[in-house]
Amino acid sequence: MLQGGLGSFVTVVAYGLYLLKGRGKMKMSLHLIHTRMAAQACVVGAITLGTTYTMYKDYMLKPSTDRAQK
């Protein structure tokens, strides 16, 4: 999951740099803030998915006897 988050972060940053030429009259600082927010959202989403999957795997897929022994 970490690789997916980092990959999407790099993709969003690269796309933001690509759109830099066509930003029109938008200020540079505002463009960079939007790009940063999109990249952070990708990383937070990947962390959330990874945590949810780990919790599902640990608590839902294991039999109840394994939980009682811990």
PyMOL Python script that loads the backbone (N, CA, C, O; Angstrom):
from pymol import cmd

cmd.read_pdbstr("""\
ATOM      1  N   MET A   1       0.813  -1.187   0.000  1.00  0.00           N
ATOM      2  CA  MET A   1       0.000   0.000   0.000  1.00  0.00           C
ATOM      3  C   MET A   1       0.864   1.262   0.000  1.00  0.00           C
ATOM      4  O   MET A   1       0.510   2.277  -0.599  1.00  0.00           O
ATOM      5  N   LEU A   2       1.982   1.174   0.672  1.00  0.00           N
ATOM      6  CA  LEU A   2       2.853   2.343   0.731  1.00  0.00           C
ATOM      7  C   LEU A   2       3.345   2.720  -0.658  1.00  0.00           C
ATOM      8  O   LEU A   2       3.425   3.903  -0.991  1.00  0.00           O
ATOM      9  N   GLN A   3       3.676   1.719  -1.471  1.00  0.00           N
ATOM     10  CA  GLN A   3       4.133   1.995  -2.824  1.00  0.00           C
ATOM     11  C   GLN A   3       3.032   2.647  -3.647  1.00  0.00           C
ATOM     12  O   GLN A   3       3.305   3.521  -4.470  1.00  0.00           O
ATOM     13  N   GLY A   4       1.800   2.230  -3.433  1.00  0.00           N
ATOM     14  CA  GLY A   4       0.675   2.840  -4.144  1.00  0.00           C
ATOM     15  C   GLY A   4       0.481   4.293  -3.747  1.00  0.00           C
ATOM     16  O   GLY A   4       0.201   5.142  -4.594  1.00  0.00           O
ATOM     17  N   GLY A   5       0.629   4.578  -2.464  1.00  0.00           N
ATOM     18  CA  GLY A   5       0.505   5.955  -1.998  1.00  0.00           C
ATOM     19  C   GLY A   5       1.607   6.842  -2.534  1.00  0.00           C
ATOM     20  O   GLY A   5       1.363   7.970  -2.964  1.00  0.00           O
ATOM     21  N   LEU A   6       2.826   6.319  -2.503  1.00  0.00           N
ATOM     22  CA  LEU A   6       3.944   7.105  -3.027  1.00  0.00           C
ATOM     23  C   LEU A   6       3.845   7.268  -4.538  1.00  0.00           C
ATOM     24  O   LEU A   6       4.163   8.328  -5.076  1.00  0.00           O
ATOM     25  N   GLY A   7       3.403   6.216  -5.221  1.00  0.00           N
ATOM     26  CA  GLY A   7       3.241   6.298  -6.667  1.00  0.00           C
ATOM     27  C   GLY A   7       2.190   7.313  -7.067  1.00  0.00           C
ATOM     28  O   GLY A   7       2.376   8.078  -8.013  1.00  0.00           O
ATOM     29  N   SER A   8       1.077   7.314  -6.336  1.00  0.00           N
ATOM     30  CA  SER A   8       0.035   8.289  -6.656  1.00  0.00           C
ATOM     31  C   SER A   8       0.479   9.706  -6.304  1.00  0.00           C
ATOM     32  O   SER A   8       0.113  10.659  -6.991  1.00  0.00           O
ATOM     33  N   PHE A   9       1.268   9.848  -5.231  1.00  0.00           N
ATOM     34  CA  PHE A   9       1.825  11.152  -4.870  1.00  0.00           C
ATOM     35  C   PHE A   9       2.691  11.689  -6.006  1.00  0.00           C
ATOM     36  O   PHE A   9       2.548  12.845  -6.406  1.00  0.00           O
ATOM     37  N   VAL A  10       3.583  10.858  -6.523  1.00  0.00           N
ATOM     38  CA  VAL A  10       4.466  11.273  -7.615  1.00  0.00           C
ATOM     39  C   VAL A  10       3.653  11.590  -8.865  1.00  0.00           C
ATOM     40  O   VAL A  10       3.953  12.550  -9.575  1.00  0.00           O
ATOM     41  N   THR A  11       2.627  10.791  -9.137  1.00  0.00           N
ATOM     42  CA  THR A  11       1.784  11.028 -10.306  1.00  0.00           C
ATOM     43  C   THR A  11       1.056  12.370 -10.213  1.00  0.00           C
ATOM     44  O   THR A  11       0.994  13.116 -11.190  1.00  0.00           O
ATOM     45  N   VAL A  12       0.511  12.669  -9.047  1.00  0.00           N
ATOM     46  CA  VAL A  12      -0.208  13.937  -8.880  1.00  0.00           C
ATOM     47  C   VAL A  12       0.748  15.113  -9.005  1.00  0.00           C
ATOM     48  O   VAL A  12       0.419  16.118  -9.636  1.00  0.00           O
ATOM     49  N   VAL A  13       1.924  14.995  -8.411  1.00  0.00           N
ATOM     50  CA  VAL A  13       2.906  16.084  -8.510  1.00  0.00           C
ATOM     51  C   VAL A  13       3.340  16.277  -9.962  1.00  0.00           C
ATOM     52  O   VAL A  13       3.435  17.410 -10.433  1.00  0.00           O
ATOM     53  N   ALA A  14       3.603  15.182 -10.671  1.00  0.00           N
ATOM     54  CA  ALA A  14       4.001  15.291 -12.076  1.00  0.00           C
ATOM     55  C   ALA A  14       2.878  15.914 -12.908  1.00  0.00           C
ATOM     56  O   ALA A  14       3.137  16.750 -13.774  1.00  0.00           O
ATOM     57  N   TYR A  15       1.646  15.513 -12.648  1.00  0.00           N
ATOM     58  CA  TYR A  15       0.511  16.084 -13.370  1.00  0.00           C
ATOM     59  C   TYR A  15       0.352  17.573 -13.052  1.00  0.00           C
ATOM     60  O   TYR A  15       0.048  18.371 -13.938  1.00  0.00           O
ATOM     61  N   GLY A  16       0.557  17.938 -11.799  1.00  0.00           N
ATOM     62  CA  GLY A  16       0.492  19.342 -11.415  1.00  0.00           C
ATOM     63  C   GLY A  16       1.557  20.173 -12.103  1.00  0.00           C
ATOM     64  O   GLY A  16       1.297  21.303 -12.516  1.00  0.00           O
ATOM     65  N   LEU A  17       2.753  19.621 -12.228  1.00  0.00           N
ATOM     66  CA  LEU A  17       3.811  20.331 -12.941  1.00  0.00           C
ATOM     67  C   LEU A  17       3.493  20.437 -14.430  1.00  0.00           C
ATOM     68  O   LEU A  17       3.808  21.442 -15.068  1.00  0.00           O
ATOM     69  N   TYR A  18       2.874  19.408 -14.973  1.00  0.00           N
ATOM     70  CA  TYR A  18       2.481  19.427 -16.377  1.00  0.00           C
ATOM     71  C   TYR A  18       1.444  20.525 -16.628  1.00  0.00           C
ATOM     72  O   TYR A  18       1.499  21.216 -17.645  1.00  0.00           O
ATOM     73  N   LEU A  19       0.502  20.680 -15.698  1.00  0.00           N
ATOM     74  CA  LEU A  19      -0.542  21.690 -15.848  1.00  0.00           C
ATOM     75  C   LEU A  19      -0.063  23.100 -15.512  1.00  0.00           C
ATOM     76  O   LEU A  19      -0.806  24.068 -15.676  1.00  0.00           O
ATOM     77  N   LEU A  20       1.152  23.211 -15.052  1.00  0.00           N
ATOM     78  CA  LEU A  20       1.682  24.500 -14.636  1.00  0.00           C
ATOM     79  C   LEU A  20       1.663  25.519 -15.778  1.00  0.00           C
ATOM     80  O   LEU A  20       1.411  26.703 -15.559  1.00  0.00           O
ATOM     81  N   LYS A  21       1.930  25.048 -16.992  1.00  0.00           N
ATOM     82  CA  LYS A  21       1.944  25.963 -18.143  1.00  0.00           C
ATOM     83  C   LYS A  21       0.561  26.522 -18.443  1.00  0.00           C
ATOM     84  O   LYS A  21       0.429  27.684 -18.829  1.00  0.00           O
ATOM     85  N   GLY A  22      -0.463  25.708 -18.269  1.00  0.00           N
ATOM     86  CA  GLY A  22      -1.805  26.118 -18.658  1.00  0.00           C
ATOM     87  C   GLY A  22      -2.652  26.591 -17.497  1.00  0.00           C
ATOM     88  O   GLY A  22      -3.877  26.487 -17.558  1.00  0.00           O
ATOM     89  N   ARG A  23      -2.057  27.098 -16.460  1.00  0.00           N
ATOM     90  CA  ARG A  23      -2.832  27.495 -15.288  1.00  0.00           C
ATOM     91  C   ARG A  23      -3.575  28.805 -15.485  1.00  0.00           C
ATOM     92  O   ARG A  23      -4.416  29.169 -14.663  1.00  0.00           O
ATOM     93  N   GLY A  24      -3.278  29.516 -16.558  1.00  0.00           N
ATOM     94  CA  GLY A  24      -3.984  30.764 -16.845  1.00  0.00           C
ATOM     95  C   GLY A  24      -3.590  31.862 -15.881  1.00  0.00           C
ATOM     96  O   GLY A  24      -2.406  32.112 -15.656  1.00  0.00           O
ATOM     97  N   LYS A  25      -4.593  32.519 -15.311  1.00  0.00           N
ATOM     98  CA  LYS A  25      -4.322  33.649 -14.409  1.00  0.00           C
ATOM     99  C   LYS A  25      -4.256  33.215 -12.949  1.00  0.00           C
ATOM    100  O   LYS A  25      -4.154  34.056 -12.056  1.00  0.00           O
ATOM    101  N   MET A  26      -4.313  31.906 -12.702  1.00  0.00           N
ATOM    102  CA  MET A  26      -4.238  31.424 -11.321  1.00  0.00           C
ATOM    103  C   MET A  26      -2.846  31.701 -10.757  1.00  0.00           C
ATOM    104  O   MET A  26      -1.840  31.488 -11.434  1.00  0.00           O
ATOM    105  N   LYS A  27      -2.798  32.171  -9.527  1.00  0.00           N
ATOM    106  CA  LYS A  27      -1.516  32.458  -8.893  1.00  0.00           C
ATOM    107  C   LYS A  27      -0.735  31.175  -8.693  1.00  0.00           C
ATOM    108  O   LYS A  27      -1.312  30.103  -8.509  1.00  0.00           O
ATOM    109  N   MET A  28       0.579  31.294  -8.732  1.00  0.00           N
ATOM    110  CA  MET A  28       1.451  30.129  -8.553  1.00  0.00           C
ATOM    111  C   MET A  28       1.228  29.491  -7.189  1.00  0.00           C
ATOM    112  O   MET A  28       1.181  28.266  -7.079  1.00  0.00           O
ATOM    113  N   SER A  29       1.090  30.307  -6.152  1.00  0.00           N
ATOM    114  CA  SER A  29       0.933  29.758  -4.803  1.00  0.00           C
ATOM    115  C   SER A  29      -0.355  28.948  -4.681  1.00  0.00           C
ATOM    116  O   SER A  29      -0.368  27.899  -4.038  1.00  0.00           O
ATOM    117  N   LEU A  30      -1.418  29.419  -5.282  1.00  0.00           N
ATOM    118  CA  LEU A  30      -2.689  28.700  -5.236  1.00  0.00           C
ATOM    119  C   LEU A  30      -2.602  27.385  -6.006  1.00  0.00           C
ATOM    120  O   LEU A  30      -3.139  26.368  -5.569  1.00  0.00           O
ATOM    121  N   HIS A  31      -1.932  27.409  -7.141  1.00  0.00           N
ATOM    122  CA  HIS A  31      -1.739  26.184  -7.922  1.00  0.00           C
ATOM    123  C   HIS A  31      -0.949  25.153  -7.119  1.00  0.00           C
ATOM    124  O   HIS A  31      -1.294  23.971  -7.109  1.00  0.00           O
ATOM    125  N   LEU A  32       0.102  25.597  -6.451  1.00  0.00           N
ATOM    126  CA  LEU A  32       0.921  24.683  -5.654  1.00  0.00           C
ATOM    127  C   LEU A  32       0.159  24.141  -4.449  1.00  0.00           C
ATOM    128  O   LEU A  32       0.342  22.983  -4.075  1.00  0.00           O
ATOM    129  N   ILE A  33      -0.684  24.955  -3.844  1.00  0.00           N
ATOM    130  CA  ILE A  33      -1.490  24.485  -2.720  1.00  0.00           C
ATOM    131  C   ILE A  33      -2.454  23.393  -3.181  1.00  0.00           C
ATOM    132  O   ILE A  33      -2.603  22.377  -2.501  1.00  0.00           O
ATOM    133  N   HIS A  34      -3.106  23.589  -4.320  1.00  0.00           N
ATOM    134  CA  HIS A  34      -4.025  22.571  -4.840  1.00  0.00           C
ATOM    135  C   HIS A  34      -3.290  21.275  -5.175  1.00  0.00           C
ATOM    136  O   HIS A  34      -3.785  20.183  -4.893  1.00  0.00           O
ATOM    137  N   THR A  35      -2.119  21.399  -5.771  1.00  0.00           N
ATOM    138  CA  THR A  35      -1.336  20.208  -6.114  1.00  0.00           C
ATOM    139  C   THR A  35      -0.915  19.464  -4.857  1.00  0.00           C
ATOM    140  O   THR A  35      -0.986  18.236  -4.805  1.00  0.00           O
ATOM    141  N   ARG A  36      -0.477  20.201  -3.846  1.00  0.00           N
ATOM    142  CA  ARG A  36      -0.041  19.579  -2.591  1.00  0.00           C
ATOM    143  C   ARG A  36      -1.202  18.874  -1.907  1.00  0.00           C
ATOM    144  O   ARG A  36      -1.040  17.768  -1.393  1.00  0.00           O
ATOM    145  N   MET A  37      -2.372  19.507  -1.896  1.00  0.00           N
ATOM    146  CA  MET A  37      -3.533  18.890  -1.259  1.00  0.00           C
ATOM    147  C   MET A  37      -3.948  17.602  -1.959  1.00  0.00           C
ATOM    148  O   MET A  37      -4.305  16.623  -1.303  1.00  0.00           O
ATOM    149  N   ALA A  38      -3.902  17.599  -3.278  1.00  0.00           N
ATOM    150  CA  ALA A  38      -4.257  16.381  -4.027  1.00  0.00           C
ATOM    151  C   ALA A  38      -3.254  15.264  -3.755  1.00  0.00           C
ATOM    152  O   ALA A  38      -3.641  14.106  -3.599  1.00  0.00           O
ATOM    153  N   ALA A  39      -1.979  15.603  -3.698  1.00  0.00           N
ATOM    154  CA  ALA A  39      -0.956  14.592  -3.429  1.00  0.00           C
ATOM    155  C   ALA A  39      -1.102  14.043  -2.012  1.00  0.00           C
ATOM    156  O   ALA A  39      -0.974  12.836  -1.806  1.00  0.00           O
ATOM    157  N   GLN A  40      -1.363  14.897  -1.045  1.00  0.00           N
ATOM    158  CA  GLN A  40      -1.553  14.432   0.326  1.00  0.00           C
ATOM    159  C   GLN A  40      -2.801  13.570   0.454  1.00  0.00           C
ATOM    160  O   GLN A  40      -2.809  12.606   1.220  1.00  0.00           O
ATOM    161  N   ALA A  41      -3.843  13.900  -0.276  1.00  0.00           N
ATOM    162  CA  ALA A  41      -5.065  13.093  -0.238  1.00  0.00           C
ATOM    163  C   ALA A  41      -4.813  11.684  -0.755  1.00  0.00           C
ATOM    164  O   ALA A  41      -5.372  10.723  -0.228  1.00  0.00           O
ATOM    165  N   CYS A  42      -3.983  11.550  -1.774  1.00  0.00           N
ATOM    166  CA  CYS A  42      -3.639  10.220  -2.292  1.00  0.00           C
ATOM    167  C   CYS A  42      -2.894   9.400  -1.241  1.00  0.00           C
ATOM    168  O   CYS A  42      -3.178   8.215  -1.062  1.00  0.00           O
ATOM    169  N   VAL A  43      -1.955  10.016  -0.554  1.00  0.00           N
ATOM    170  CA  VAL A  43      -1.183   9.302   0.463  1.00  0.00           C
ATOM    171  C   VAL A  43      -2.069   8.929   1.652  1.00  0.00           C
ATOM    172  O   VAL A  43      -1.985   7.806   2.150  1.00  0.00           O
ATOM    173  N   VAL A  44      -2.902   9.836   2.107  1.00  0.00           N
ATOM    174  CA  VAL A  44      -3.807   9.544   3.224  1.00  0.00           C
ATOM    175  C   VAL A  44      -4.794   8.446   2.835  1.00  0.00           C
ATOM    176  O   VAL A  44      -5.109   7.582   3.654  1.00  0.00           O
ATOM    177  N   GLY A  45      -5.278   8.468   1.612  1.00  0.00           N
ATOM    178  CA  GLY A  45      -6.168   7.409   1.144  1.00  0.00           C
ATOM    179  C   GLY A  45      -5.494   6.053   1.124  1.00  0.00           C
ATOM    180  O   GLY A  45      -6.109   5.053   1.496  1.00  0.00           O
ATOM    181  N   ALA A  46      -4.242   5.999   0.697  1.00  0.00           N
ATOM    182  CA  ALA A  46      -3.510   4.733   0.677  1.00  0.00           C
ATOM    183  C   ALA A  46      -3.271   4.225   2.094  1.00  0.00           C
ATOM    184  O   ALA A  46      -3.372   3.023   2.341  1.00  0.00           O
ATOM    185  N   ILE A  47      -2.957   5.118   3.028  1.00  0.00           N
ATOM    186  CA  ILE A  47      -2.753   4.707   4.419  1.00  0.00           C
ATOM    187  C   ILE A  47      -4.061   4.190   5.016  1.00  0.00           C
ATOM    188  O   ILE A  47      -4.065   3.193   5.737  1.00  0.00           O
ATOM    189  N   THR A  48      -5.165   4.865   4.715  1.00  0.00           N
ATOM    190  CA  THR A  48      -6.466   4.434   5.223  1.00  0.00           C
ATOM    191  C   THR A  48      -6.848   3.063   4.678  1.00  0.00           C
ATOM    192  O   THR A  48      -7.323   2.207   5.425  1.00  0.00           O
ATOM    193  N   LEU A  49      -6.643   2.850   3.384  1.00  0.00           N
ATOM    194  CA  LEU A  49      -6.934   1.533   2.804  1.00  0.00           C
ATOM    195  C   LEU A  49      -6.065   0.445   3.415  1.00  0.00           C
ATOM    196  O   LEU A  49      -6.551  -0.648   3.705  1.00  0.00           O
ATOM    197  N   GLY A  50      -4.793   0.733   3.610  1.00  0.00           N
ATOM    198  CA  GLY A  50      -3.893  -0.248   4.211  1.00  0.00           C
ATOM    199  C   GLY A  50      -4.282  -0.589   5.632  1.00  0.00           C
ATOM    200  O   GLY A  50      -4.250  -1.758   6.019  1.00  0.00           O
ATOM    201  N   THR A  51      -4.646   0.399   6.408  1.00  0.00           N
ATOM    202  CA  THR A  51      -5.061   0.165   7.791  1.00  0.00           C
ATOM    203  C   THR A  51      -6.370  -0.620   7.850  1.00  0.00           C
ATOM    204  O   THR A  51      -6.519  -1.529   8.667  1.00  0.00           O
ATOM    205  N   THR A  52      -7.302  -0.269   6.993  1.00  0.00           N
ATOM    206  CA  THR A  52      -8.579  -0.982   6.956  1.00  0.00           C
ATOM    207  C   THR A  52      -8.379  -2.436   6.553  1.00  0.00           C
ATOM    208  O   THR A  52      -8.986  -3.331   7.139  1.00  0.00           O
ATOM    209  N   TYR A  53      -7.541  -2.675   5.566  1.00  0.00           N
ATOM    210  CA  TYR A  53      -7.274  -4.052   5.133  1.00  0.00           C
ATOM    211  C   TYR A  53      -6.616  -4.855   6.246  1.00  0.00           C
ATOM    212  O   TYR A  53      -6.974  -6.012   6.466  1.00  0.00           O
ATOM    213  N   THR A  54      -5.657  -4.256   6.954  1.00  0.00           N
ATOM    214  CA  THR A  54      -4.973  -4.961   8.034  1.00  0.00           C
ATOM    215  C   THR A  54      -5.939  -5.293   9.167  1.00  0.00           C
ATOM    216  O   THR A  54      -5.897  -6.393   9.720  1.00  0.00           O
ATOM    217  N   MET A  55      -6.805  -4.351   9.512  1.00  0.00           N
ATOM    218  CA  MET A  55      -7.795  -4.617  10.562  1.00  0.00           C
ATOM    219  C   MET A  55      -8.768  -5.708  10.133  1.00  0.00           C
ATOM    220  O   MET A  55      -9.133  -6.568  10.935  1.00  0.00           O
ATOM    221  N   TYR A  56      -9.187  -5.675   8.879  1.00  0.00           N
ATOM    222  CA  TYR A  56     -10.085  -6.719   8.365  1.00  0.00           C
ATOM    223  C   TYR A  56      -9.404  -8.080   8.420  1.00  0.00           C
ATOM    224  O   TYR A  56     -10.004  -9.070   8.838  1.00  0.00           O
ATOM    225  N   LYS A  57      -8.163  -8.118   7.999  1.00  0.00           N
ATOM    226  CA  LYS A  57      -7.424  -9.379   7.973  1.00  0.00           C
ATOM    227  C   LYS A  57      -7.201  -9.915   9.381  1.00  0.00           C
ATOM    228  O   LYS A  57      -7.311 -11.120   9.606  1.00  0.00           O
ATOM    229  N   ASP A  58      -6.891  -9.038  10.332  1.00  0.00           N
ATOM    230  CA  ASP A  58      -6.585  -9.485  11.691  1.00  0.00           C
ATOM    231  C   ASP A  58      -7.828  -9.842  12.495  1.00  0.00           C
ATOM    232  O   ASP A  58      -7.783 -10.777  13.295  1.00  0.00           O
ATOM    233  N   TYR A  59      -8.925  -9.135  12.312  1.00  0.00           N
ATOM    234  CA  TYR A  59     -10.083  -9.322  13.176  1.00  0.00           C
ATOM    235  C   TYR A  59     -11.251 -10.043  12.530  1.00  0.00           C
ATOM    236  O   TYR A  59     -12.062 -10.641  13.238  1.00  0.00           O
ATOM    237  N   MET A  60     -11.365 -10.007  11.220  1.00  0.00           N
ATOM    238  CA  MET A  60     -12.527 -10.630  10.582  1.00  0.00           C
ATOM    239  C   MET A  60     -12.198 -11.996   9.982  1.00  0.00           C
ATOM    240  O   MET A  60     -13.060 -12.875   9.968  1.00  0.00           O
ATOM    241  N   LEU A  61     -11.000 -12.196   9.495  1.00  0.00           N
ATOM    242  CA  LEU A  61     -10.673 -13.441   8.815  1.00  0.00           C
ATOM    243  C   LEU A  61     -10.168 -14.528   9.758  1.00  0.00           C
ATOM    244  O   LEU A  61     -10.249 -15.710   9.425  1.00  0.00           O
ATOM    245  N   LYS A  62      -9.649 -14.156  10.928  1.00  0.00           N
ATOM    246  CA  LYS A  62      -9.151 -15.160  11.870  1.00  0.00           C
ATOM    247  C   LYS A  62     -10.317 -15.757  12.649  1.00  0.00           C
ATOM    248  O   LYS A  62     -11.259 -15.048  13.002  1.00  0.00           O
ATOM    249  N   PRO A  63     -10.257 -17.042  12.914  1.00  0.00           N
ATOM    250  CA  PRO A  63     -11.325 -17.661  13.715  1.00  0.00           C
ATOM    251  C   PRO A  63     -11.345 -17.093  15.137  1.00  0.00           C
ATOM    252  O   PRO A  63     -10.345 -16.555  15.614  1.00  0.00           O
ATOM    253  N   SER A  64     -12.482 -17.218  15.798  1.00  0.00           N
ATOM    254  CA  SER A  64     -12.628 -16.656  17.141  1.00  0.00           C
ATOM    255  C   SER A  64     -11.739 -17.355  18.154  1.00  0.00           C
ATOM    256  O   SER A  64     -11.423 -16.757  19.183  1.00  0.00           O
ATOM    257  N   THR A  65     -11.317 -18.599  17.913  1.00  0.00           N
ATOM    258  CA  THR A  65     -10.433 -19.295  18.839  1.00  0.00           C
ATOM    259  C   THR A  65      -9.054 -18.650  18.873  1.00  0.00           C
ATOM    260  O   THR A  65      -8.400 -18.640  19.916  1.00  0.00           O
ATOM    261  N   ASP A  66      -8.606 -18.109  17.739  1.00  0.00           N
ATOM    262  CA  ASP A  66      -7.319 -17.420  17.722  1.00  0.00           C
ATOM    263  C   ASP A  66      -7.371 -16.150  18.560  1.00  0.00           C
ATOM    264  O   ASP A  66      -6.385 -15.804  19.211  1.00  0.00           O
ATOM    265  N   ARG A  67      -8.483 -15.461  18.557  1.00  0.00           N
ATOM    266  CA  ARG A  67      -8.621 -14.231  19.329  1.00  0.00           C
ATOM    267  C   ARG A  67      -8.634 -14.528  20.825  1.00  0.00           C
ATOM    268  O   ARG A  67      -8.116 -13.739  21.615  1.00  0.00           O
ATOM    269  N   ALA A  68      -9.222 -15.661  21.224  1.00  0.00           N
ATOM    270  CA  ALA A  68      -9.303 -15.997  22.633  1.00  0.00           C
ATOM    271  C   ALA A  68      -7.938 -16.363  23.208  1.00  0.00           C
ATOM    272  O   ALA A  68      -7.702 -16.181  24.402  1.00  0.00           O
ATOM    273  N   GLN A  69      -7.043 -16.872  22.376  1.00  0.00           N
ATOM    274  CA  GLN A  69      -5.713 -17.274  22.849  1.00  0.00           C
ATOM    275  C   GLN A  69      -4.787 -16.090  23.034  1.00  0.00           C
ATOM    276  O   GLN A  69      -3.811 -16.194  23.777  1.00  0.00           O
ATOM    277  N   LYS A  70      -5.057 -14.971  22.386  1.00  0.00           N
ATOM    278  CA  LYS A  70      -4.157 -13.819  22.486  1.00  0.00           C
ATOM    279  C   LYS A  70      -4.300 -13.095  23.780  1.00  0.00           C
ATOM    280  O   LYS A  70      -3.608 -12.103  24.012  1.00  0.00           O
TER     281      LYS A  70
END
""", "prot")
cmd.dss("prot")
cmd.show_as("cartoon", "prot")
cmd.util.cbc("prot")
cmd.orient("prot")
